[in-house]
Structure formats: C-alpha cells, structure tokens
Amino acid sequence: MHSVSVSGVILDGQGRALLIQRRDNGHWEAPGGVLERDEDIISGLLREVHEETGLDVVPHAMTGVYKNMTRGIIALVFRCEAVGGELSVNDEARAFRWATADEVRDLATEAYAVRVLDAIQALSSPAVRAHDGVRITGDRALLPR
C-alpha cells in the first residue's frame, strides 16, 4: 500500500521558501503531511499547511511528484502564496525560517531540499523523482514534447 502526502512551498517576495523545523525529528522541510482517506488533494494541502504554520495559502502550481521508495509514500508538492493567518509554533513545528536556495541545501536533507528547490526554480512541468528517505535515487526527468 502507498500513502499520499502533500506539501506547500510558500515563497515570499524575495524568492525565499518557508521551512518548518519538525518537532518529531528536528528536520527542516516544507510544511505538509499525509492526506486523509476522504480528503481531496487541495483541501488536504490547505489543512496541512495551516496546521503546521498557522498560514492560509493559495496554491499556484504543482511543482513535483516524489516517491519515498523505502516507506511507499507519494508526495505531491505545490508552490504556494501566503494570503492570511500568522506563523505560530505548534505541536508539529518548533521553528520557522525563510530560506534562500543555498540555505535550503544546507538545512534540509537532499530528499526534502529538492522538493523546495524544484518549487523555487519554477520549472515548466512538475519534477518526478524517487528517493530513499534521504537521497535522490534513480532520478529521471520528463522529456519536453
């Protein structure tokens, strides 16, 4: 069985992405989580981002599809804009940071940094990648038509 997760890469006016530091493992990554069985993709994205940040967002584009080959999790990642709410520390996030692409590379593991970097780069089509939970594996790109 697979599960499906969603993440929102929230960008500010300076091209920086919002990262959360997770309470459970201390890792830095984009806010998100697993969809509930009866939940549509966008509703789940809005819920997860709000739960982890306190922000209300509007998704503008899907920027990537990623599979954790070890855990069987498919992640859908969206570039988002904050339109309301207020950042607040909570049960899932212990800290927040607006990070440049270089800072994302330094703070996050490769498997999670690439999601944010793909969203920052605004590729013409979503990236499709696999990873082992830490590193990208068997990376293949979609060929443009």
C-alpha positions as CSV (number, residue, x, y, z in Angstrom):
1,M,0.0,0.0,0.0
2,H,1.0,3.6,-0.6
3,S,0.0,6.7,1.2
4,V,-0.2,10.2,-0.4
5,S,1.2,13.3,1.2
6,V,1.1,17.0,0.2
7,S,3.5,19.8,0.9
8,G,3.3,23.5,0.3
9,V,6.4,25.5,-0.7
10,I,5.4,29.0,0.4
11,L,7.5,31.7,-1.3
12,D,8.0,35.3,-0.2
13,G,8.6,38.3,-2.4
14,Q,12.3,37.7,-2.2
15,G,12.2,34.2,-3.6
16,R,12.8,32.6,-0.2
17,A,10.9,29.5,0.9
18,L,9.3,28.9,4.3
19,L,10.8,25.9,6.1
20,I,9.5,24.4,9.3
21,Q,11.6,22.6,11.8
22,R,9.7,19.5,12.7
23,R,9.2,18.7,16.4
24,D,9.4,14.9,16.0
25,N,12.8,14.7,14.3
26,G,14.3,18.2,14.1
27,H,14.4,18.2,10.3
28,W,13.9,21.3,8.2
29,E,11.3,20.9,5.4
30,A,8.3,22.4,3.7
31,P,5.1,22.1,5.7
32,G,2.8,19.3,4.8
33,G,1.6,15.8,5.7
34,V,-0.5,12.8,4.7
35,L,-3.9,13.2,3.1
36,E,-6.8,11.7,5.0
37,R,-8.6,9.0,3.1
38,D,-11.8,11.1,2.4
39,E,-9.9,14.3,1.7
40,D,-9.3,15.8,-1.7
41,I,-5.8,17.0,-2.6
42,I,-6.2,20.7,-2.3
43,S,-8.3,20.6,0.8
44,G,-5.6,18.4,2.4
45,L,-2.8,20.8,1.3
46,L,-4.6,23.8,2.8
47,R,-5.3,21.9,6.0
48,E,-1.8,20.5,6.5
49,V,-0.1,23.9,5.7
50,H,-2.4,25.7,8.1
51,E,-2.0,23.1,10.9
52,E,1.8,23.3,10.7
53,T,2.2,27.1,10.1
54,G,-0.9,29.0,11.0
55,L,-0.9,30.4,7.5
56,D,-3.7,30.4,4.9
57,V,-2.3,29.8,1.4
58,V,-3.3,29.7,-2.2
59,P,-1.6,27.0,-4.3
60,H,-0.4,28.3,-7.7
61,A,1.2,25.2,-9.3
62,M,2.1,21.6,-8.6
63,T,5.9,21.6,-8.8
64,G,6.8,17.9,-8.2
65,V,5.8,14.3,-7.5
66,Y,8.2,12.4,-5.2
67,K,8.2,8.8,-4.1
68,N,9.9,7.6,-0.9
69,M,10.8,4.1,-2.1
70,T,11.6,2.9,1.4
71,R,8.3,3.9,3.0
72,G,5.9,3.8,0.0
73,I,4.8,7.5,0.3
74,I,3.9,9.5,-2.8
75,A,4.3,13.3,-2.1
76,L,2.7,16.0,-4.2
77,V,4.3,19.4,-3.8
78,F,2.8,22.7,-4.7
79,R,4.2,26.3,-4.9
80,C,2.0,28.4,-2.7
81,E,1.4,32.0,-1.7
82,A,0.5,33.1,1.9
83,V,-2.7,35.1,1.9
84,G,-3.6,35.2,5.6
85,G,-3.0,33.8,9.0
86,E,0.0,34.2,11.3
87,L,3.1,32.0,11.8
88,S,2.7,30.2,15.1
89,V,4.8,27.5,16.7
90,N,2.6,24.4,17.4
91,D,2.7,20.6,18.1
92,E,4.2,19.8,14.8
93,A,6.6,22.8,14.1
94,R,9.0,24.1,16.7
95,A,10.6,26.8,14.5
96,F,10.2,28.6,11.1
97,R,12.8,30.0,8.7
98,W,12.6,31.9,5.4
99,A,15.4,30.3,3.4
100,T,17.2,31.0,0.2
101,A,18.0,28.1,-2.2
102,D,21.5,27.9,-0.8
103,E,20.2,27.8,2.8
104,V,17.7,25.1,1.8
105,R,20.6,23.0,0.6
106,D,22.4,23.4,3.9
107,L,19.4,22.9,6.2
108,A,17.4,20.1,4.6
109,T,18.3,16.5,3.6
110,E,18.6,16.0,-0.1
111,A,15.3,14.2,-0.5
112,Y,13.4,17.1,1.1
113,A,15.6,20.0,-0.2
114,V,15.0,19.0,-3.8
115,R,11.2,19.5,-3.3
116,V,11.7,23.1,-2.2
117,L,14.4,23.8,-4.8
118,D,12.1,22.4,-7.6
119,A,9.4,24.8,-6.4
120,I,11.7,27.8,-6.3
121,Q,13.0,27.1,-9.8
122,A,9.5,27.2,-11.3
123,L,10.2,24.5,-13.9
124,S,7.8,24.4,-16.8
125,S,6.5,21.0,-15.8
126,P,6.5,19.2,-12.4
127,A,9.6,17.2,-11.4
128,V,9.1,13.5,-11.0
129,R,11.7,12.0,-8.6
130,A,12.3,9.0,-6.2
131,H,14.3,8.9,-3.0
132,D,15.2,6.6,-0.2
133,G,14.2,9.0,2.6
134,V,17.5,10.8,2.5
135,R,19.0,10.8,-1.0
136,I,17.5,11.0,-4.6
137,T,17.6,7.6,-6.3
138,G,17.2,6.7,-10.0
139,D,16.3,10.3,-10.9
140,R,14.6,10.6,-14.2
141,A,13.3,13.7,-15.9
142,L,10.2,14.0,-18.0
143,L,11.2,14.9,-21.6
144,P,9.5,18.0,-23.0
145,R,7.3,17.4,-26.1
